[in-house]
Amino acid sequence: MTTQAQRARPLGPRLLAKINLPGVTFLIVLFAVWEAADRAGLIDLMFLPRPSEILSAGATLIAQNAFLPTVGHTVSVTLTGWAIASCSGLMIGFALGMSRRVWVYSMSTIELFRALPSVVLLPIAVLVFGFSVQMELVLVIVSAQWPVMVSAVDGVRLVPQGLRDTATTLRLGRLETARKIILPAALPKVLVGLRLSLALSLILTVAAEMPRRCSVTRRAWATRWSRPRKRCRPTRCSSTSSPSGCSACCSTPPSSSSPG
Amino acid sequence: MSEITVDPVTPATDAIFSCRNLAIEFGHGAHRRRILQDVNFDVHQGEFLALLGTSGVGKTTLLRILGGLLAPSEGTQIHFDGAPIDGPPRGVIMVFQDYASSLLTWRTVGRNVALGIENSLSKAEVAQRTREVLDMVGLGDRIDDYPAQLSGGMQQRLQLARALAMRPRVLLMDEPFGALDAMTKANLQDELLRIQRRTGTTVVFITHDIEEAVYVSSRVIVLSGSPGRILLERDVDLPSPRNQVTTKEHPEYLRLRHEIYDAVSDHVNS
């Protein structure tokens, strides 16, 4: 009866009802206390601006149309990388979970590569792909597939023996068992892996973007690694008179498909 | 209560299952241990056979061999319908003690029942068969509920319904009522007997409860020892339908209970 009543209500109020009001209120109060304490001189955070300053700086950036395209780029790289990483992680994970032989042969290799901190891949990715969307995607995909893969392996291997026996005694085929029993039973663990890897994707996208977005590092890296075939090189840029023209030129090299 | 002797070499022709020289070992090297040895018996069409024994004697192992989930040691001759068993025999369905881990928690009661038949039957047939078996076990009004919404006894009824939907010739039941309270257990024993009478299904039923074994079965086989062997085999000649009160006051029931009790405790103490 309650579910029917919920269905009858329009979407807006239902979403509103899902908001955790006490939690949001607490957060707002926390920011207000910070702001008030800073203004009253109770605390002095030298390098950390007040919430009001952060808000107004954000508003300026949005007004200059500099904020949203960048966020859009980050979000699209994060989600694309996550989607590809999830697909490959799930496929490899299920294969490892279902076949004992595949698992025995490949688990040491996987554990070795999984232990590598993702960020150390960044210089290698930059060397191979330059400062490009491909570099960011590769970094995200390679690193974000581990949690999905490992959770898929665990999910499949920890399916209760009772369910496997049930599939056997009801004479379900291999494919039918995988589709109707193993995958649904492994799903809760897989979802945890997907969640972890989404967070990891965002972290890695931002890490991969940092050397490129931060103009000083960008110029330093670009000077060292830019290839002669690129028309727009930092050396040529630095000879132009206008510094704004330089940054516009470098941030949109003709060979790059990056939208920002 | 005639003494039934089985020829240890030739498989019986009228038996559904026939086991000769059944043995099985687990473990490797020094840890290798023989679980069952020299087990010879037949299962006949339409009978209700109880396999009785203390825990650890190999009852479940024996049932899993019959169900094709485990391969016995070499030298074992085990036949279903005259053909050697390799893999789960067609028409033989197991019902497990641990109903909670055998049910698909993400499927409704109805869709759990449909699991074994939805591939081979049409939608209408599946719906009709599902309704029929759920009515049979008294879960007709719970078809859209999820297993988590059912009590333990109901979950075990659901597992039974899922097995019955396959129209099995043989039900292999592994201590199906072992995890239930006494009153639920008594109810389910009577329902199982009613269903068995109605469908004519052959039942092999594992239990460690002597009274349950004598109450439900038409024949009891007692396993004992390590490795487990057949200690005793008795026909149960009690009037049917059984009744929780009158059957348990019947002189034959009391005599069998006494005899089996003595045999098991003598064997354990010696």
Interface residues (C-beta under 8 A of the other chain):
Chain A: P160 Q161 G162 L163 D165 T166 T168 T169 L170 R171 L172 E176 K180 I181 P184 A185 L187
Chain B: G67 G68 L69 P88 R90 V92 I93 M94 F96 D98 A100 S101 S102 L104 W106 L115 G116 N119 R162 M166
